Amino acid sequence: MSTLLIKHARVLVTMDEQRRELADGALFIRDHVIEQVGLTAELPAVADEVIDARDHVVVPGLINTHHHMYQSLTRVIPAAQNGELFDWLNNLYPIWANLTPAMIRVSTLTAMAELMLSGCTTSSDHLYIYPNGCRLVDSIEAAQQIGMRFHAARGSMSVGRTQGGLPPDSLVESEAAILRDTQRLIETWHDPRRYAMLRVVVAPCSPFSVSPALMRESAALARSYGVSLHTHLAENAGDVAYSRERFNCTPAQYAERHGWLGPDVWHAHCVRLDAAGIALFAASGTGVAHCPCSNMRLGSGIAPVRHMLDAGVAIGLGVDGSASSDAGHLLGEVRQALLLQRVGFGAAAMTARQALELATLGGARVLNRDDIGALRPGMAADVALFRLDGPGFAGALHDPVAALVFCTPAAVDYSIINGRVVVRNGTCVRIDLGTVLERHNRLARELAEAAR
């Protein structure tokens, strides 16, 4: 078994029960688990590898609870730059119809590299479109290649435009095929054990792209295997209007009606979740993936995160699709979550440490995990180290933890996932990122040209 020592951290943010922040802090990792946490003088002096973190803030690896990684291929498409959610989707569906398995793989590698460099060590990805032989396995194999802890969400769309849904009929699947493939993926790939690097999630796309029957059957399937459930809900006013007009209920009522409440469920966005919906989520333990940059970019509104937290709702952060936020920087989402709640609910609505907690403990709770999100003995060895000696932190070192959130979002210097260094000195070590990006940009160009 290998050992790793991180010592002399300027500040080590534990996110433990006491929320300790240790000056001159240290971590001792054995294999893939944190064995000791404390002051540098209290921990072993030697290990197989030693990282001197004297100029760093050391934090638990950040957790991304919502993404569409394939969308990194369609950033800033001109026709989709200025629309709200439904317009944005309608302009992009014809482009996404030309996705290939190679595109899924390279976009996953690109998105995960971007996330890792922003401090993210665990990510969900919601893949709900499967043209031209694309498979969720294409994403899973990319995650294994780069070393990301991964919650692979088997998304789906089954209600096309001729049936009253939003997506083109050419992009929907039969519900029987969706359920068969989802079951096969769970049986083949899902790992329920503590410290799992891969879990499978059941994830119909949204109320405007699947039927109520598929929602119910998906919930039953997930619970028969003990896996989590994920979908989009109440993203904007149009989303709410669709639920009221088609189902005669609010999005939260729709979720309740079809078995989509509980600690094994999390919904993306919930920008327009009303007070009654917040109460339902809180009482049932249902989670929310808050995606501030995407919500702003699409003009969806300000999610009432402050009210949700006050009610006891589990909330994590998500970078969302790279074509709706045009970025995959999770530490940037931490900063944006802080600022957006202050715009919506006042300057005291959220502190820097509360925002950072959303991306650590909050994300772990949303993903229904008790082995990530904090630096304490017995937790998975997922750690992010950020340097503080650059110009972006100049003048802010009297509170390094707050500086990490308030100041310009930084890239990691080191990232450790499952006890293995995956970013060293700001460079991804398990892939040749330059080669990946060259291929990604070439395929992105081909994808856009194919739709012309």
Beta strands, then each sheet from edge to edge (+ up, - down):
strand 1: 3-9
strand 2: 11-13
strand 3: 21-22
strand 4: 25-30
strand 5: 33-39
strand 6: 49-52
strand 7: 56-60
strand 8: 62-64
strand 9: 120-127
strand 10: 149-156
strand 11: 198-204
strand 12: 229-233
strand 13: 265-269
strand 14: 287-290
strand 15: 314-317
strand 16: 383-387
strand 17: 414-417
strand 18: 420-424
strand 19: 427-428
sheet 1: 5+ 4- 1+ 6+
sheet 2: 3+ 2- 7- 16+ 17- 18+ 19-
sheet 3: 8+ 9+ 10+ 11+
sheet 4: 12+ 13+ 14+ 15+
end
